[in-house]
C-alpha cells in the first residue's frame, strides 16, 4: 500500500525485541521496502503515546500527530482513509 501513496513516508518501528526477530518479521511480511527503526527502550513508542507494538501513528511532516494512535489490525479501507487525510493535510 505504501507504493500507492508516494508522498507519504512510512516507518516501521520495532521495540523490545531482538534484532534477529525483528529482521525475520520484516522478511516474513515483505516489508523490506519500508525503512525501519529499532526502539529498544520504547522512547519512540512513548513519544507517540503508544502502549503496544501493534500501533499506527499518523504524523505530519512537522511532527504534529494527525490522528489518534490506532491499535491492532487495520483494514485496507480504514488505512486508506487515514492516508487520504494525511495527503489532504
Secondary structure, 3 states (H helix, E strand, C coil): CHHHCCCCCCEEEEECCCHHHHHHHHHHCCCCCCEEEEECCCHHHHHCCCCCCCEEEEECCCCCEEEEEEECCCCHHHHHHHHHHHHHC
